[in-house]
């Protein structure tokens, strides 16, 4: 199974980027840590990008890497009550 990935800020974060994933373009982006079957442990390197090891794995499995601009252009607005 393949999908899409991109680097986005954590929700409410300070600008640090973290890998986000989704299987279909109409789905919302979720941090890679929510995909326990896909995520692999991060490299033990201080300051390393969160999700880089997972991104390498998924690229080898033909996942598509989108830029942040492409990813933000496809975000579905949340419904407000």
MMTF fields as JSON, N, C-alpha, C and O atoms, coordinates in Angstrom:
{
  "mmtfVersion": "1.0.0",
  "mmtfProducer": "UNKNOWN",
  "numBonds": 323,
  "numAtoms": 324,
  "numGroups": 81,
  "numChains": 1,
  "numModels": 1,
  "chainsPerModel": [1],
  "groupsPerChain": [81],
  "chainIdList": ["A"],
  "bondAtomList": [4, 2, 8, 6, 12, 10, 16, 14, 20, 18, 24, 22, 28, 26, 32, 30, 36, 34, 40, 38, 44, 42, 48, 46, 52, 50, 56, 54, 60, 58, 64, 62, 68, 66, 72, 70, 76, 74, 80, 78, 84, 82, 88, 86, 92, 90, 96, 94, 100, 98, 104, 102, 108, 106, 112, 110, 116, 114, 120, 118, 124, 122, 128, 126, 132, 130, 136, 134, 140, 138, 144, 142, 148, 146, 152, 150, 156, 154, 160, 158, 164, 162, 168, 166, 172, 170, 176, 174, 180, 178, 184, 182, 188, 186, 192, 190, 196, 194, 200, 198, 204, 202, 208, 206, 212, 210, 216, 214, 220, 218, 224, 222, 228, 226, 232, 230, 236, 234, 240, 238, 244, 242, 248, 246, 252, 250, 256, 254, 260, 258, 264, 262, 268, 266, 272, 270, 276, 274, 280, 278, 284, 282, 288, 286, 292, 290, 296, 294, 300, 298, 304, 302, 308, 306, 312, 310, 316, 314, 320, 318],
  "bondOrderList": [1, 1, 1, 1, 1, 1, 1, 1, 1, 1, 1, 1, 1, 1, 1, 1, 1, 1, 1, 1, 1, 1, 1, 1, 1, 1, 1, 1, 1, 1, 1, 1, 1, 1, 1, 1, 1, 1, 1, 1, 1, 1, 1, 1, 1, 1, 1, 1, 1, 1, 1, 1, 1, 1, 1, 1, 1, 1, 1, 1, 1, 1, 1, 1, 1, 1, 1, 1, 1, 1, 1, 1, 1, 1, 1, 1, 1, 1, 1, 1],
  "groupList": [{"groupName": "UNK", "atomNameList": ["N", "CA", "C", "O"], "elementList": ["N", "C", "C", "O"], "formalChargeList": [0, 0, 0, 0], "bondAtomList": [1, 0, 2, 1, 3, 2], "bondOrderList": [1, 1, 2], "singleLetterCode": "X", "chemCompType": "L-PEPTIDE LINKING"}],
  "groupTypeList": [0, 0, 0, 0, 0, 0, 0, 0, 0, 0, 0, 0, 0, 0, 0, 0, 0, 0, 0, 0, 0, 0, 0, 0, 0, 0, 0, 0, 0, 0, 0, 0, 0, 0, 0, 0, 0, 0, 0, 0, 0, 0, 0, 0, 0, 0, 0, 0, 0, 0, 0, 0, 0, 0, 0, 0, 0, 0, 0, 0, 0, 0, 0, 0, 0, 0, 0, 0, 0, 0, 0, 0, 0, 0, 0, 0, 0, 0, 0, 0, 0],
  "groupIdList": [1, 2, 3, 4, 5, 6, 7, 8, 9, 10, 11, 12, 13, 14, 15, 16, 17, 18, 19, 20, 21, 22, 23, 24, 25, 26, 27, 28, 29, 30, 31, 32, 33, 34, 35, 36, 37, 38, 39, 40, 41, 42, 43, 44, 45, 46, 47, 48, 49, 50, 51, 52, 53, 54, 55, 56, 57, 58, 59, 60, 61, 62, 63, 64, 65, 66, 67, 68, 69, 70, 71, 72, 73, 74, 75, 76, 77, 78, 79, 80, 81],
  "secStructList": [7, 7, 7, 3, 3, 3, 3, 3, 3, 7, 6, 6, 7, 1, 1, 7, 3, 3, 3, 3, 3, 3, 1, 1, 6, 6, 1, 7, 7, 3, 3, 4, 4, 4, 7, 6, 6, 6, 7, 7, 7, 7, 7, 1, 7, 6, 6, 7, 7, 5, 6, 2, 2, 2, 2, 2, 2, 2, 2, 2, 6, 6, 7, 3, 3, 7, 7, 2, 2, 2, 2, 2, 2, 6, 7, 7, 7, 7, 7, 7, 7],
  "xCoordList": [0.854, 0.0, 0.9, 1.859, 0.591, 1.371, 0.503, -0.718, 1.139, 0.425, 1.287, 2.18, 1.01, 1.722, 2.337, 1.825, 3.44, 4.079, 4.6, 4.855, 4.753, 5.282, 5.791, 5.49, 6.569, 7.106, 6.288, 6.281, 5.598, 4.77, 5.092, 5.646, 4.743, 4.914, 3.982, 2.903, 4.42, 3.533, 2.345, 2.481, 1.192, 0.003, 0.279, 0.555, 0.202, 0.464, 1.931, 2.29, 2.783, 4.202, 4.95, 4.382, 6.239, 7.089, 7.802, 8.795, 7.332, 7.959, 8.819, 9.238, 9.1, 9.834, 9.005, 7.796, 9.662, 8.945, 8.952, 9.909, 7.871, 7.719, 7.048, 6.23, 7.389, 6.816, 5.329, 4.921, 4.53, 3.093, 2.763, 3.407, 1.752, 1.369, -0.129, -0.916, -0.497, -1.896, -1.895, -0.962, -2.943, -3.053, -3.707, -3.353, -4.657, -5.412, -5.391, -5.356, -5.412, -5.37, -6.519, -6.366, -7.654, -8.797, -8.72, -9.544, -7.757, -7.628, -6.814, -5.992, -7.04, -6.223, -4.819, -4.622, -3.86, -2.495, -2.431, -3.059, -1.654, -1.454, 0.033, 0.728, 0.531, 1.938, 2.266, 1.435, 3.461, 3.868, 3.774, 3.626, 3.858, 3.798, 2.437, 2.313, 1.415, 0.086, -0.073, -1.121, 0.954, 0.918, 1.889, 2.979, 1.475, 2.384, 2.845, 3.937, 2.074, 2.479, 3.471, 4.117, 3.6, 4.495, 5.735, 6.812, 5.589, 6.691, 7.797, 7.545, 9.027, 10.189, 10.861, 10.643, 11.668, 12.315, 13.181, 13.838, 13.166, 14.004, 15.466, 15.809, 16.319, 17.757, 18.146, 17.611, 19.072, 19.488, 20.533, 21.639, 20.17, 21.059, 20.437, 19.321, 21.13, 20.569, 20.244, 21.072, 19.046, 18.622, 18.169, 17.838, 18.147, 17.724, 16.233, 15.469, 15.833, 14.425, 13.591, 13.953, 12.467, 11.562, 10.822, 10.054, 11.069, 10.423, 11.325, 10.884, 12.593, 13.484, 13.68, 13.675, 13.852, 14.02, 12.752, 12.831, 11.605, 10.341, 10.203, 9.75, 10.585, 10.512, 11.39, 10.977, 12.589, 13.468, 12.835, 12.89, 12.232, 11.573, 10.426, 10.296, 9.594, 8.421, 8.8, 8.12, 9.861, 10.33, 10.725, 10.461, 11.349, 11.727, 10.502, 10.58, 9.367, 8.112, 7.223, 6.028, 7.818, 7.139, 6.082, 5.153, 6.209, 5.343, 5.766, 6.929, 4.833, 5.12, 5.412, 4.668, 6.514, 6.883, 6.413, 6.816, 5.559, 5.038, 5.747, 6.174, 5.865, 6.393, 5.337, 4.165, 5.758, 4.808, 3.749, 2.584, 4.144, 3.187, 2.137, 0.949, 2.578, 1.626, 0.702, -0.502, 1.265, 0.479, -0.559, -1.708, -0.166, -1.1, -2.199, -3.307, -1.914, -2.916, -3.992, -5.07, -3.708, -4.673, -5.299, -6.008, -5.049, -5.62, -7.107, -7.549, -7.857, -9.308, -9.621, -9.194, -10.357, -10.69, -11.528, -12.403, -11.258, -12.037, -13.392, -13.502, -14.428, -15.757, -15.827, -15.314, -16.457, -16.67, -18.125, -19.005, -18.378, -19.761, -20.486, -21.659],
  "yCoordList": [-1.177, 0.0, 1.24, 1.316, 2.185, 3.41, 4.606, 4.496, 5.729, 6.942, 8.154, 8.138, 9.203, 10.465, 10.844, 10.485, 11.571, 12.068, 13.47, 13.869, 14.208, 15.565, 15.965, 15.321, 17.043, 17.588, 18.814, 19.803, 18.751, 19.852, 20.122, 19.267, 21.304, 21.636, 20.789, 20.392, 20.522, 19.85, 20.755, 21.977, 20.183, 20.968, 21.81, 21.283, 23.123, 24.027, 24.064, 24.535, 23.557, 23.46, 24.758, 25.781, 24.687, 25.867, 25.98, 26.7, 25.306, 25.376, 24.177, 24.025, 23.299, 22.081, 21.22, 21.074, 20.653, 19.846, 18.381, 17.883, 17.713, 16.29, 15.659, 16.297, 14.437, 13.744, 13.491, 13.036, 13.789, 13.525, 12.594, 12.635, 11.756, 10.75, 10.758, 11.239, 10.212, 9.901, 8.903, 8.863, 8.101, 7.098, 7.644, 7.244, 8.553, 9.104, 10.628, 11.213, 11.286, 12.759, 13.445, 14.586, 12.783, 13.416, 13.275, 13.855, 12.523, 12.33, 13.46, 14.083, 13.721, 14.73, 14.177, 12.963, 15.075, 14.684, 14.318, 14.965, 13.261, 12.846, 12.605, 12.154, 12.903, 12.637, 11.153, 10.286, 10.881, 9.502, 8.602, 7.386, 9.19, 8.409, 7.758, 6.845, 8.213, 7.618, 6.401, 5.755, 6.089, 4.953, 3.892, 3.715, 3.19, 2.26, 1.126, 0.595, 0.746, -0.316, 0.132, -0.701, 1.431, 1.974, 2.629, 2.56, 3.262, 4.024, 3.096, 2.012, 3.559, 2.854, 3.788, 4.999, 3.252, 4.109, 5.192, 4.962, 6.359, 7.464, 7.144, 6.378, 7.755, 7.609, 8.306, 9.369, 7.719, 8.338, 9.439, 9.376, 10.429, 11.536, 12.809, 13.162, 13.503, 14.746, 15.745, 16.015, 16.276, 17.275, 16.715, 17.48, 15.39, 14.786, 15.013, 15.152, 15.05, 15.24, 14.077, 12.913, 14.41, 13.379, 12.737, 13.393, 11.447, 10.721, 10.437, 9.831, 10.864, 10.688, 9.213, 8.854, 8.358, 6.929, 6.353, 5.529, 6.784, 6.328, 6.824, 6.08, 8.063, 8.609, 7.807, 7.52, 7.441, 6.639, 5.298, 4.835, 4.677, 3.387, 3.515, 2.703, 4.55, 4.709, 5.126, 4.74, 5.901, 6.24, 4.972, 4.851, 4.04, 2.765, 1.936, 1.045, 2.234, 1.533, 2.331, 2.06, 3.323, 4.127, 5.09, 5.438, 5.524, 6.59, 7.881, 8.042, 8.796, 10.074, 11.124, 11.27, 11.854, 12.941, 14.253, 14.616, 14.967, 16.251, 17.379, 17.214, 18.515, 19.694, 20.203, 19.837, 21.035, 21.616, 22.432, 22.43, 23.132, 23.937, 23.043, 23.364, 21.918, 20.987, 20.399, 20.262, 20.058, 19.444, 20.413, 20.03, 21.666, 22.659, 22.987, 23.342, 22.876, 23.15, 22.074, 22.291, 20.912, 19.818, 19.525, 18.53, 20.368, 20.151, 20.455, 21.468, 19.549, 19.719, 20.562, 20.216, 21.664, 22.505, 21.736, 20.954, 21.959, 21.318, 21.999, 23.215, 21.203, 21.758, 22.404, 21.862, 23.546, 24.185, 24.09, 24.15, 23.944, 23.774, 25.079, 25.114],
  "zCoordList": [0.0, 0.0, 0.0, 0.767, -0.844, -0.911, -0.555, -0.447, -0.377, -0.018, -0.268, -1.115, 0.477, 0.345, 1.687, 2.747, 1.62, 2.834, 2.592, 1.456, 3.673, 3.594, 4.971, 5.976, 4.993, 6.244, 6.607, 5.874, 7.74, 8.224, 9.692, 10.383, 10.153, 11.57, 12.411, 11.971, 13.63, 14.574, 14.829, 14.781, 15.097, 15.393, 16.624, 17.702, 16.455, 17.562, 17.948, 19.028, 17.049, 17.361, 17.156, 16.771, 17.423, 17.342, 16.001, 15.895, 15.004, 13.697, 13.365, 12.217, 14.356, 14.065, 13.124, 13.303, 12.125, 11.151, 11.557, 12.15, 11.226, 11.504, 10.279, 9.618, 9.99, 8.846, 9.074, 10.143, 8.063, 8.088, 6.93, 5.882, 7.132, 6.143, 5.898, 6.713, 4.753, 4.449, 3.305, 2.503, 3.236, 2.18, 0.918, -0.191, 1.082, -0.047, -0.005, 1.078, -1.182, -1.218, -0.478, -0.044, -0.327, 0.351, 1.874, 2.582, 2.389, 3.827, 4.458, 3.787, 5.731, 6.417, 6.691, 6.756, 6.849, 7.19, 8.664, 9.502, 8.979, 10.368, 10.589, 9.679, 11.796, 12.089, 11.907, 12.179, 11.454, 11.184, 12.421, 12.295, 13.595, 14.83, 15.045, 15.861, 14.325, 14.439, 13.531, 13.536, 12.757, 11.843, 12.358, 11.815, 13.414, 14.085, 13.17, 13.375, 12.195, 11.286, 10.23, 9.594, 10.035, 9.01, 9.589, 8.997, 10.736, 11.322, 11.811, 12.335, 11.622, 12.164, 13.167, 13.118, 14.065, 15.071, 14.425, 13.409, 15.032, 14.561, 14.818, 15.718, 14.002, 14.218, 15.522, 15.835, 16.284, 17.548, 17.324, 17.86, 16.538, 16.221, 16.783, 16.403, 17.673, 18.227, 17.111, 16.242, 17.153, 16.187, 14.854, 13.948, 14.709, 13.442, 13.22, 14.175, 11.968, 11.616, 12.121, 11.952, 12.743, 13.243, 12.071, 11.367, 11.88, 10.803, 9.62, 8.643, 9.684, 8.528, 8.18, 7.002, 9.183, 8.92, 8.279, 7.368, 8.752, 8.172, 6.741, 5.871, 6.486, 5.125, 4.175, 3.051, 4.603, 3.753, 3.426, 2.287, 4.434, 4.236, 3.234, 2.318, 3.418, 2.559, 1.138, 0.188, 0.975, -0.373, -1.126, -2.322, -0.435, -1.051, -1.423, -2.269, -0.784, -1.067, -2.017, -2.134, -2.699, -3.732, -3.215, -3.944, -1.969, -1.486, -2.157, -2.529, -2.311, -2.956, -1.892, -0.922, -2.093, -1.19, -1.792, -2.897, -1.062, -1.508, -0.768, 0.375, -1.424, -0.746, 0.238, 0.147, 1.161, 2.115, 1.393, 1.792, 0.328, -0.44, -1.102, -1.091, -1.68, -2.294, -1.232, -1.451, -0.101, 0.968, 1.513, 1.738, 1.726, 2.268, 1.276, 1.679, -0.012, -1.036, -1.07, -1.624, -0.481, -0.519, 0.837, 0.988, 1.813, 3.15, 3.116, 2.575, 3.709, 3.787, 5.014, 6.115, 4.853, 6.019, 7.028, 6.655, 8.292, 9.343, 9.455, 9.297, 9.731, 9.924, 11.298, 12.277, 11.363, 12.647, 13.023, 12.164, 14.291, 14.754, 14.829, 15.2]
}
